[in-house]
Amino acid sequence: MPEKPIKGEKRYFMTGNEVVAYAALAAGADIMYGYPITPQNEIMHYWTRMAPKYGKNFLQTEDELSAGFTTVGGVLAGRKSFTATAGPGNTLMQEPVSMAEAMRLPIVVVVQQRGGPSTATVIYSQQEVTMTTIGGNGEGFRIVYSTSSHQELFDYTIKAFNTAWKYRFPTFILGDGYQAKMRESLTMYDPEERGISLVPAEPYVGKPGTPGTDRPPEQYRNTYNVEEEIYEVVQNLARDFNAIASEVAEYESLAADRSEVVVVAHGVVSRAVKEAVNELREAGISVGYFRPVTLRPLAEKELREAADKARVLLLVESAHGQMARLIKEAAYGCKAEMIPFFKPGMGITAEEVAARVKSILG
């Protein structure tokens, strides 16, 4: 047996893409399928360097559409399969992801967001939220973790494999170009040494025995003939997804239940928001923050509680309201006024957030 990639706990200083490759190894991933696109390329590069040493595999496909479908195929064969992409590649992968949604396949996809629309920029953005959370055709029954740091890239990549294989829904780690390229310190560890049990993979097809004789028959479909079939499929997906939502949904907050203004942000933007809120609170200003860690499913109960107690929700994102749409839908009917602070494709600083809060409070 190849040795484990990480033993014990160690501090590292590296790029976010390198972190993802190590985390996938630590999570027990078997194979990566991928196609190059900035800013996620180094995930592929680091994975291919390490894969032979640890008995893992890699296949570069002809495009992102193929990368998505081969990831689906790997899962059907019982392998912990994953892929990584960004921007236009994320667009192309929505067809295989919707197939995985229909067939309840636990694929794992890492998205290092780039700015849209079209090819746009590769620097910084939160402009793939709508596409990643809701996707293309279908209803968007998938799980999306929005990370804010290298430590979270490591933690949630490991968690994504466990979540995907436990609940059997497509699962995303949603980063961005900043996290992909910048270097930052983190603690890497062997999850099993921390008591984290890795959910085992199992094949969907090619199982031993005869279906209907030695084992129950199984049917995996993504094409339906009549309206009643697709109605039943979607109803079952919705029932199962809603049943696990409260278990899966994660959030982070500070004084969100006792502040006049609550700043809502996700991903790397939440770092600036936390800094601003901590400084403002030290100055005696009534402000808190709410950060959804899972964008799908959202922690709706906790969000609504904050939106019912605050006077204002300040919605801060590096997009033109993609997170805001999710928040407004979840908090519909709550009393707080929702004020946008959108800078699509731009970085957002703590100073800007603090200035906007002070402006709201007069």
N, C-alpha and C positions, 0 to 999 in steps of 0.2 A: 504494500500500500504506500502511495506517495505521502510524504510528510505533510502536516497541516501548514497552510500559508502563514498563519499567525498563531503563536503560542504565548499564553499569558497575556499581559497587557503591556503595550509600549506606546510611547509618544512618537508621533511622526509629524513632519512638516512637508506637505505636498499639495499638488493641485487636486481640485475636486474630481476631475475625471479619473485620476489615479486612485482616489479613494473609492470610487464606485467599483472599479475593477477588483480591488482587494476585498470589498464588501461582498461582491457576488461570489468570490471564492469562499469567503468565510460562511456564506449562506448555503453552500453546497451546490451552487449552480453547476450544471454539467456541460452546457454548450451555449455559446453566443452566436447568433446570426446577425449580420450587420452589413451596412453599406455606408461609406464615408459621407459625413456632412458636418461642417463646422457648426457649433463649437463642441460636439461630442466626440470628435475623431479619436482623441487619446484614450477613451474608454476601450475602443477596439485595439489600439496599439498596445496598451498595457496588458489587456487580457491575452492577446496573442503571444506576448513575451512570456507570460506566466503559465498559460494553459498547459503546454507540454510537460512542464516540471511537475504539475499536480494532477496529471491524467485527465485533463479537460480538453474540450474541442472548440473549434471555431470554423465558421463557414462564411466567407464573404460572398454575398449574393449580387445579382446584376442590378438591383435597385431596392428601394425601401419597401415597395409592394411585396417583392419576393422575400425580403427579410422578415416581414410580418407573417407571411404564410408559412415560411419554413419554421418560424418560432412556434406557430400553431401545430405544425407537424411534429416537432420535437416533443411538445407537451403530450400529444396523442400517443406518442411512443413511450411515454412515462419518464421523460427527461425534464429536469429543471432547466427550462430554456428561457433565454431572455434576449432582448435587443435594446438598442439605444439609438436615438435620433433627435431631430430638431426641425422646426420650421416646415418647409415643404415636405420633408421626409415624414413628419408627423401627419401631414395631410394624406400622403399616400398610404400610410399604415392604418388609416381609419377603416378601410374595407376589411382587412384581416382582423382588426380589433372587434369590429361589429360581428364578424363570424365567431370569434371567441366568446363574445357576449351571448350570442344565440345558443352556443353549444356548451356554455359554462366551462370554458377552458382557462386554467390559471396561468396565462402568459404574464410575464413581467416586462414592462417597458420603461426605460429611463429616458426622460425628455429634458434636454438642456436648452431651454427656450431661447429663441432668437427673435428679433423684431420683425413684425409684419407690417403691411401685407406683402405677398409674393416673396421674392428672394430677400429683399429688404436688407437688414443689417445682421451681423453676427455678434454684436457686442453685449447688449443688455436688454431685457424685456420681460414683461409678464403678459405677453400677448398671445399665448397659446392656452389660456385657461379655458375658454369656451370650447375649443376643439378637444382638449384633453378630458374635460369633465363630462361633456355631453356627446362629443364625437359626431360622426356622420349619421348614416341611417341607423335606425334603432332608437332606443330610449336612453342610452348612456348608463347602463348598469355596470359601472366599474368603480374601482376604489382609487383615489388620487391623493397621495401624500405630497404636500408642498414643503420643501425643505428650506432652511435659512442659513445653514452653516455646513462645514465639512463634517463635523461630528454627526449632524443629522443625516447627511448623505450616507454615512457609514451605517448609522443605526437603522435608518428607514429602508435602506436597500436590503439589509438582512430581514427586517420585518416584512417587507413587501413580498418576499418569497414565501414566508410563513403564512401571511394573510391570504395570498393568492391560492395556495394549495389547501388551506383550511376551509375557505369559503367558496372557492371555485368561481371567482370573478376575475376578469382582467384587472391587473393592478399596476399603477403608474407611480414612479418617483419623478416629481416635477421640480427640476432645478432651473438654472438659467446660465447664460454665458459668463456672468461674473463668478458664480460658484464653480463652473467648469474650469476656468482658466486661472483663477487666483490661487495663491498658496496660503495655507492656513494650518495651524497646529490642531491635532486631534488625538484622541486615544483610540487605538485599534485593539481588538481583543478577539479571542475565540469565544463565540456566543455560547457554546456548550459548557465552557468553563465558568461562565456567568450564570449558568442554570437555564439558559434559553434552549428549549428543545426545538430542534429543526424538524418541521413537518415533512415526512417522507413523501417522495413522488411515487406515483403508481401509473401503470399504463392504462390508457383508455381502450386501446385496441390490441389484438394479438395476445390476449390472456389465455392461459391454458384451459382446456376443457371445451365442451360443445355448448354453445348458447342454447338455453331452453332445456338442456339435459343435465349438465354438470353445474351450471350456474345460470342465473337469470339473464335473459337477453337484454342487451343495451342498444339504444339507437341514438345516434348523434346526427342532428340535422341542422342546416341553416337555410333550407329552402322549403317552402310550404305551398300547398296547392290551393287551399280555400281559406276564406276569411276566418272561419271558426278555429282553424289550426293556429294561425298566428295570434289570434286573440287569446287563446288558451296559453300559448307559450309566453306571451308578454305578461299576462296576469300572474303566471307562476314565477317569472323572473322578478316582477315587482313585489310579490308577496315575500319571496326569499330575501331580496335585497333590503326591504324595509324591516324585516325581522332581525337582520344583523346590524342595522345602521347604528343603533345605540352602542353596540359592542365595539364597532370599528371607529366611529367618529372620535376625533381628538381635537383639542383646542388648548390654548394657553391664554391666560388673562391676568391682569393686574388691576384691582380696584374697579372692575367693570360694573360691579353691583352698587357702587356708592360714589359715582363721579358724574359731574354735570356733562362733561364731554368724554366720550369713549372713542378712541381712534382704532379703526379696524384696518388691518393689513395682513398680508400673508407673505411667505417666502422671504427673500433677502430684504425686501422693503421693511419687514417687521423689525429688522435690526435697528434701522434708523428711528422707527417709531418707539421702540423700547427706550433707546437713549434719550429721546426727546421727552417722553412721558416721565422718566425717572428724574430728569433735571427740573421739569415743570412742577412735579410733586414736591421736590425739595424746596421749591420756591413758594409752596403753599397753594398751588393752583389745583382746582378740582378736575383732574383728568385721569383717565385710565386707558387701558388698551385691551383689545380682544383680537386674538390671532387664531384663525382656523388653520389647524395643521392638516386635517383632511378637508379638501375642497369638495370632495364627494366620497361618502356622505358628509354633510355639514353637521356640526354639533348644534342642531337647531334649537333644542330646548334651552341650552345655556346662552345662545345668541339672543333668543327672544327675551330672556330674563334681563339681559343687559340693555336691550333696546326698549324695554318697558320702564326701566329705571332712569336711564340717561335722558337729558334734554336733547342732545345732539349725538349722532354717530358720524364721525368724520371718516370717510372711506378713501383710503390712500392706496394707490397702486400705479405701477408703471404700465398702464394700459388705459384705454378709454372706456372704463366701466365694466370690464369682464368679470372681475370679482364682485363688483357692485351689483350686477344683475342677480348673482347667486344670493347675496346678502339681502337684497330687497325682497326677493321671492320668499326666503325663509322667514324674514321678519315682517311680512305683510300684516298690516293692522296694528303694529306696535306704535307707541306714541312718539318715539324719538324722531326728530327731524334728521334726514340724511343729507349730508353735504359732501359733494365730491371734491377730491383733490387728485386729479388724473394727470400723469405725465407719461404718455405712451412712449416707450423706447428710451426713456431718460432715467438717470439715477435720481434718487430722492434722498436728501440729507436730513439729519436730525434738526438742523437749524431751520429748514423750510417747514418741517412739521410743527416745530415749536411756534414759529411765527404765525402759522395758520390757526393754531389753537388759540393763541392770544388774540388774534383778530376776531375769532368767533365769540370769545368771552368779553370782547370790548376793552 
